[in-house]
Amino acid sequence: MVAAYTAAPMMEISHTDATELGPLAERAGVETVVLSHLVPGAINLVSDATWHAKVQRGYSGRVVVGRDLVRLPVGRVRRG
């Protein structure tokens, strides 16, 4: 059994809750939200699917749960 995780007060006030990100990103017109520096970050405590679902509520764009060594293209690819 995994013990319940409680974030330190400083972590709680210095990070945005994942459930707030979806509506915020939707209002801002963001195409893709990439989550990083997850708290708690251990997959056995909070799965990637859970992070994704929390952000997807109220958001119609793409959600990427960033993990160590994940590489994502940024910007447009120039051809020719």
N, C-alpha and C positions, 0 to 999 in steps of 0.2 A: 504494500500500500504506500502511495506517495503522500507525504505530508502536504497540507495546504500551504500555498505560497502567499506570503504577505509582503508587498513591496515596502521599502523604507519610505517614510514620509517625503523625503527629498525626491525620491524617484517618482512618486505620485504627482508632485507639483511641478516637476520639470519635464514631464513627458505627457503627450496627448493620448487619451484613452482611445483605443482602436475603434470603439463604437461611435466616436465623434468624428472620425476621419472621413467616413463615407459621405455623409451630408455636407461636410466642409469641402471636400474635393468636388462633389457634384455642383455646388454653388459656384466654385471657382472655375469650373469648366476643364478640370484636369482629365487628360486622356488615360493616364496610367498612374496608379499609386504603387510605390515600392516601399514595403515595410522593412525597416532595419533596426538594429539595436533593440530587439524585442525583450520585454520584461514581463514575465520570466521567459528566457530564451530556450530553455530545455524542451525539446519536442515531447518528452514524456509528461511534461506538466501542461503544456498547451500545444495542440497539434497545429500544423500549417493550415489544415482545413478550418479549424476554429478561428484562427487569425483572419483567414480569407472571408469567412462568413460574417465576422464582426464588421469588417470594413465594407463588404458588399451591401449591407443593409443601407438603403438610402443612396446608393451609388451605382451608376449604370456603366462605368468604365472598367478597365482591366485592373486587377489586383495581383501583385507579385509579392510573395513572401520571400524576402531576401535571406539567404543563408550564406555561411562562409564560402568564399570562392565563386559565388554566382556572378556571372558576367552578363550584362545587359547592354544592347546597343543604345547609343544616345544620339539623337539628331537624325537627319536624313542622309541616306547613302547617295553619294554623288556618282553619277555614271558618265563615262566618256570624258 
